[in-house]
Amino acid sequence: MNELKLKFDEYDLEQAQQDDILVLSDVLFWEDCYFYGDSYCLTNYEMGHSIYNCNADLVYIFPWSYLDELKQGKEITLYGHEPSDVDREILRDDLLDGWGIS
């Protein structure tokens, strides 16, 4: 299954008032997912960020506009795909940076 469903619970909604991205990162952590690489343009008007699911070995694209929907208590669904060679290179580089290896 390549779907990732995300929703903020009541506690998350309260905490999101302080730091919504930190809350999203925590929700992703419990799904064995994390952000990697940098944000990038999806369209002329929208930015996004890639998410990697460690267990499923899938990549999801998270449009930052979805954060507003999560903060309203709505559930969102992301659809994953297999990481490309470029995705794997960025994942490897992020991992090595996290370990302090250049």
N, C-alpha and C positions, 0 to 999 in steps of 0.2 A: 504494500500500500504506500503510495507516495504522497498522501495528504498529511498536512500538519495543521491541526486545529488549535487555535490559541484563544484564550479568553481570560480577562482579569477577574479574579474573585473579589469579594467585598474588601478584603484586606488590601489586595493589590490596587484597587480603585482608590482607596484612601491614601496609600503610599505614593501612587502615581502623581498626586498633587504636588509632592515634593520633588521627585526625580523619576519621570516616566520611563526614561531609557534604562535606568538601573533596574526598575521593576520588570521591564520587558526582558532584560538580560537574565534576571532571576527566573522568570517563567520559562525562558528558553533552556536554562540550565537543567531544570527538572524534566525537560524533554530530551536531554542529552544533545542539545544544540547550542551553537554559539555563532556570533558574528565573526566574519573574517574579512580581511582586505579593507578597502576604503569605500565610502559611499560614492555613488556614481549617478549620472543622469539616466533616467528611464525614458523621459520625454522632455520636451522643452520646459515643462512646468513641474516635473516631479523627480524627486531623488529617491534612491533605493539603496539597499545594502544586502549583501549575500549572507545567508545563514547556512551553516553546515550541520547536518545531523550525523553524529558519530556512529550510532548504532545502525542506521539504515544506509549510510554512505550516500546521502543525497544532499543536493544543494537546493535551497529555496531562495527566491527573490522577495525581499520584504520592502514594499513601497512605504516610505515614511508616513504617507497620508493614512495608512492603516493604524498608526498609533492613536490617532484621534478616535477611531472607531473602538479600539480597545478601551480607551479612557471613558467611553460612553457605555461600557459594559457589554458591547457586542462581541460575538464570536467571529473570528476571521479564519479562513482556510487558505493555506498556501499549498501549492503543488510543486513537488520536487522533481528533480532530474539528476541523472548521473553527472558527477563532476567532470568537466572537460580537462584536458591537459593543462590549460592555463589555470583553472580552479585548483588543481592539485599542486601546481607550482606555488601559487599564492598561499595555500594551506601549509605547505612545507615551510615556506619562508616565515609565515606567522608563528609556526611551532618553534622553529629555530630561534627566532627573535625572542619568544617567550622564555626560552632556556638560556638566553644570552649568548647564543652561538651565531657567529656571522658566516 
